[in-house]
Amino acid sequence: MKILCAGLAVCDILIKPVGESCLKVDTSKVDTIALKGGGDAFNVAVNLASLGVKSALATRIGKDEFGQILTEQAQNAGVDTTMMCGCKLATSSTAVLIQENGQRSFLSFKGAAHTFTEKDISNDALKEFDCLYIGSAFDLPALDGMGMANLLKRAQKAKLKTALDTTGEAKDFQLLRPALAYVNYFLPSIREALSLSRAKSAEDAARFFHTNGAKTVIIKMGAEGCLISENGNQLRVPAYPSKVVDTTGAGDAFVAGFLAACCNGLSLRGCGALGNAAGAECVSKLGASGTLSSYELLNNKYLLGNGNRKHL
């Protein structure tokens, strides 16, 4: 299978550790300052390639140094970059301030990738793929709303499976509602799911999304694993313990693990387990992408090595 990842590609400037005291003095010493690719679509495309799945990235980048860095990192990871379009705006970028415990805050410059539109992907281009993943709803102003619904509808008409996740800015459900009818896999975080649905639990939130058109709902729940809901059946798949270094990109790693497991024919429970394993490995390292082992090593480490083969 080949998956097209469309949406955000951002150049991340990772700084660790950052505490409140840093803003009260002239100079603070940190352990790490790194420049890496980020953004949901970029992260998922690179992580899928690490897991042995053919992936391509459709986004907008600036004709600048950050754009060149994103392109080179994606190519080095094995991602098809022919649909990364250069534009006059500067490349989107983010300063990621990481605390000692791995939690992070973002300072975001919304540039080229944030102007990505439905017209950036043609019907002919869609024919080359088996699945369209869009990251991230609510942070793509030129695509959110009917543009996203139309793109997903065109993808399903071309016989592609579709997957969609959202960002932490998820608030206005009506902006998302037209798209859900054309989504096979909807993958919000628990915070986003509760905010959008106004529900009190993951289970109730999933039911809300089903009533509004979503087919399979997968809610990412961090240290609590994930909830999978389909056809009236709901199950929780537990997380794997991991030493937390940096939580940036954990949700995107989950999405890549889940979709890679789908490509390998696993059950929904197995897909959730592999998604959890990918998230656990991601948070144990610095950076949002390019940190995953191969599909076989990830499977063996988290599913076979821990005696959890029953998940599959």
C-alpha positions in Angstrom: 0.0 0.0 0.0 1.0 3.6 -0.5 -0.2 6.4 1.8 -0.4 10.1 0.9 0.1 12.3 3.9 -1.3 15.8 3.4 -1.2 18.9 5.5 1.3 20.4 7.9 5.0 20.2 7.5 6.9 22.4 10.0 10.5 23.0 10.8 10.9 22.4 14.6 13.5 24.0 16.7 13.7 21.7 19.8 15.1 23.2 23.0 15.5 21.2 26.2 15.2 21.7 29.2 13.2 24.9 29.4 11.7 26.1 32.7 10.1 29.3 33.9 13.4 30.5 35.2 14.8 30.8 31.6 12.6 33.8 31.0 13.9 35.6 34.1 17.6 35.7 33.3 19.8 36.9 30.4 21.2 33.5 29.5 20.3 29.9 30.4 22.2 26.7 29.6 20.3 23.9 27.9 21.2 20.4 27.1 19.9 20.3 23.5 19.0 22.6 20.6 18.1 20.6 17.5 16.5 21.4 14.2 14.2 18.7 12.9 11.1 18.3 10.6 7.7 18.3 12.3 4.1 18.9 11.7 1.5 16.1 11.6 1.7 15.2 7.9 5.5 15.3 7.9 5.8 13.2 11.0 3.3 10.6 9.9 4.9 10.3 6.4 8.4 9.9 7.9 7.3 7.4 10.5 5.4 5.4 8.0 8.6 5.1 5.9 10.5 3.9 9.0 7.8 1.2 9.4 8.3 0.1 5.8 5.2 1.7 4.3 5.5 3.6 1.1 4.5 7.2 1.8 4.4 10.6 0.1 4.0 14.1 1.5 1.7 16.8 0.1 2.3 20.2 1.6 3.5 23.7 1.0 7.0 24.9 1.9 8.8 28.2 1.4 11.7 28.6 -1.0 14.1 29.0 2.0 16.5 27.1 4.2 13.8 25.6 6.4 12.0 24.4 3.3 15.2 22.8 2.0 15.8 21.1 5.4 12.3 19.6 5.4 12.6 18.3 1.9 16.1 16.7 2.6 15.0 15.1 5.8 11.9 13.6 4.2 13.9 12.3 1.2 16.5 10.9 3.5 13.8 9.0 5.3 12.5 7.5 2.0 9.4 9.7 1.6 8.2 10.7 -1.9 8.5 14.5 -1.9 7.3 15.3 -5.4 4.1 16.9 -4.0 5.9 19.3 -1.6 5.1 22.6 -3.4 7.3 25.7 -3.0 5.5 29.0 -2.5 6.4 32.6 -1.8 5.6 32.4 1.9 8.3 31.4 4.4 8.2 27.8 5.6 6.1 27.1 8.7 8.2 26.7 11.8 7.9 26.1 15.5 10.0 26.6 18.6 9.4 23.5 20.8 10.2 24.3 24.5 10.6 21.0 26.3 10.4 20.7 30.1 12.5 18.3 32.2 9.5 15.9 32.3 9.1 15.8 28.5 6.0 18.0 28.4 6.3 20.8 25.8 5.0 24.1 24.7 5.0 25.5 21.2 5.8 28.9 19.7 4.4 28.7 16.2 5.0 30.7 13.0 2.2 29.8 10.6 3.6 30.1 7.1 3.5 28.1 3.8 2.0 24.8 5.1 -0.9 26.7 6.7 -2.0 27.8 3.2 -2.4 24.3 1.9 -5.6 23.9 -0.1 -7.8 21.2 -1.6 -6.6 22.2 -5.1 -3.0 21.2 -4.2 -4.1 17.5 -4.7 -5.5 16.6 -8.1 -7.8 13.6 -8.9 -5.0 12.1 -11.0 -2.6 12.3 -8.1 -5.0 10.5 -5.8 -5.1 7.5 -8.2 -1.5 6.7 -7.2 -2.4 5.9 -3.6 -4.4 3.5 -1.5 -5.0 5.8 1.5 -5.2 9.6 2.2 -4.2 10.8 5.6 -4.8 14.5 6.5 -3.0 16.2 9.4 -4.3 18.4 10.9 -7.8 19.6 11.0 -8.3 23.1 12.6 -4.8 24.2 11.7 -5.2 24.4 8.0 -7.3 27.6 7.4 -7.4 27.3 3.6 -8.5 23.6 3.8 -10.7 23.3 6.9 -14.4 23.1 6.3 -15.9 22.2 2.9 -12.4 22.1 1.2 -11.4 19.2 3.5 -14.8 17.5 3.0 -14.4 17.8 -0.8 -10.9 16.4 -0.7 -11.9 13.4 1.4 -14.9 12.8 -0.8 -12.8 12.8 -3.9 -10.4 10.4 -2.2 -13.2 7.9 -1.3 -14.6 8.2 -4.9 -11.1 7.2 -6.1 -11.4 4.1 -3.8 -8.9 5.4 -1.2 -9.3 4.7 2.5 -9.2 8.0 4.5 -7.8 9.0 7.8 -8.0 12.3 9.7 -6.7 13.8 12.9 -7.0 17.2 14.6 -4.8 19.6 16.5 -5.0 21.0 20.0 -6.8 24.0 18.6 -9.9 21.8 17.9 -12.9 23.8 19.0 -15.6 24.5 16.4 -17.1 21.1 15.6 -19.3 22.6 12.8 -16.1 23.3 10.9 -15.3 19.6 11.0 -18.7 18.0 10.6 -19.0 18.1 6.8 -15.8 16.0 6.5 -16.6 13.2 8.9 -19.0 11.4 6.5 -15.9 10.8 4.3 -13.5 9.6 7.0 -12.8 5.9 7.5 -10.5 6.4 10.5 -10.9 9.5 12.7 -8.0 9.8 15.2 -8.4 12.7 17.7 -6.6 12.9 21.0 -8.7 12.6 24.1 -8.5 16.3 24.8 -9.6 17.2 21.3 -12.4 14.6 21.3 -13.9 15.9 24.6 -13.6 19.5 23.5 -15.3 18.9 20.1 -18.1 16.6 21.4 -18.6 18.2 24.9 -18.8 14.6 26.2 -17.6 13.4 29.6 -15.9 10.2 28.4 -14.0 8.9 25.5 -16.8 6.3 24.9 -19.4 9.0 24.7 -17.2 11.2 22.5 -16.8 8.3 20.1 -20.5 7.7 19.9 -21.0 11.4 19.2 -18.6 11.3 16.2 -20.4 8.2 14.9 -23.7 9.9 14.9 -22.1 12.6 12.8 -20.7 10.3 10.1 -17.4 8.9 11.3 -17.0 5.2 10.6 -14.2 4.1 12.9 -13.1 6.3 15.8 -9.7 5.9 17.4 -9.1 8.2 20.4 -5.5 8.6 21.5 -5.3 8.7 25.3 -1.5 9.0 26.0 -0.5 7.0 29.1 -4.0 5.3 29.1 -3.5 3.9 25.6 -6.4 4.3 23.1 -10.1 3.7 22.6 -11.3 2.1 19.4 -15.0 2.3 18.4 -16.7 0.8 15.4 -20.1 -0.6 14.6 -21.4 -0.3 18.2 -18.4 -2.1 19.6 -15.8 -0.3 21.8 -12.6 -1.5 23.3 -9.7 0.1 25.2 -6.1 -1.0 24.3 -3.6 -0.3 27.1 -0.4 1.7 26.6 3.1 0.5 27.0 5.3 1.9 29.8 8.1 4.1 28.5 10.7 6.6 29.9 9.5 10.0 28.8 12.1 12.2 27.2 9.9 14.3 24.8 6.2 14.0 24.1 6.4 15.9 20.9 4.9 13.9 18.0 3.7 11.0 20.1 0.2 11.2 18.6 1.6 11.3 15.1 3.7 8.2 15.9 0.6 6.5 17.1 -1.2 7.3 13.8 1.8 6.0 11.8 1.8 2.8 13.8 -1.9 2.3 13.5 -1.9 2.8 9.7 1.1 0.6 9.2 -0.6 -2.2 11.1 -3.7 -1.6 8.9 -1.5 -2.1 5.9 -0.2 -5.4 7.4 -3.7 -6.7 7.9 -3.9 -6.6 11.7 -7.2 -6.5 13.6 -8.3 -3.2 15.0 -7.1 -4.3 18.4 -3.7 -5.1 16.9 -3.6 -1.7 15.1 -4.2 0.0 18.4 -1.5 -2.0 20.1 1.0 -1.2 17.5 0.0 2.5 17.5 0.5 2.5 21.3 3.9 0.9 20.8 5.0 3.5 18.3 3.9 6.3 20.7 5.8 4.7 23.5 9.0 4.5 21.5 8.5 8.1 20.2 8.3 9.7 23.7 11.5 7.9 24.8 13.6 9.9 22.3 14.0 13.6 21.3 12.0 14.7 18.2 8.7 14.2 16.6 9.7 12.0 13.7 12.4 9.6 12.4 12.7 8.0 15.8 10.8 4.7 15.2 12.4 1.3 14.7 11.4 -0.9 11.8 7.9 -2.5 11.8 9.4 -5.9 12.7 11.6 -4.6 15.6 8.7 -2.5 17.0 6.4 -5.5 16.8 8.9 -7.8 18.5 9.9 -5.3 21.2 6.5 -4.3 22.4 4.2 -7.1 21.3 6.2 -10.3 21.3 9.0 -9.4 23.8 6.5 -8.3 26.5 4.3 -11.4 26.0 1.5 -9.4 24.5 1.1 -11.3 21.3 -2.6 -11.8 22.2 -3.2 -8.1 21.1 -2.8 -9.3 17.5 
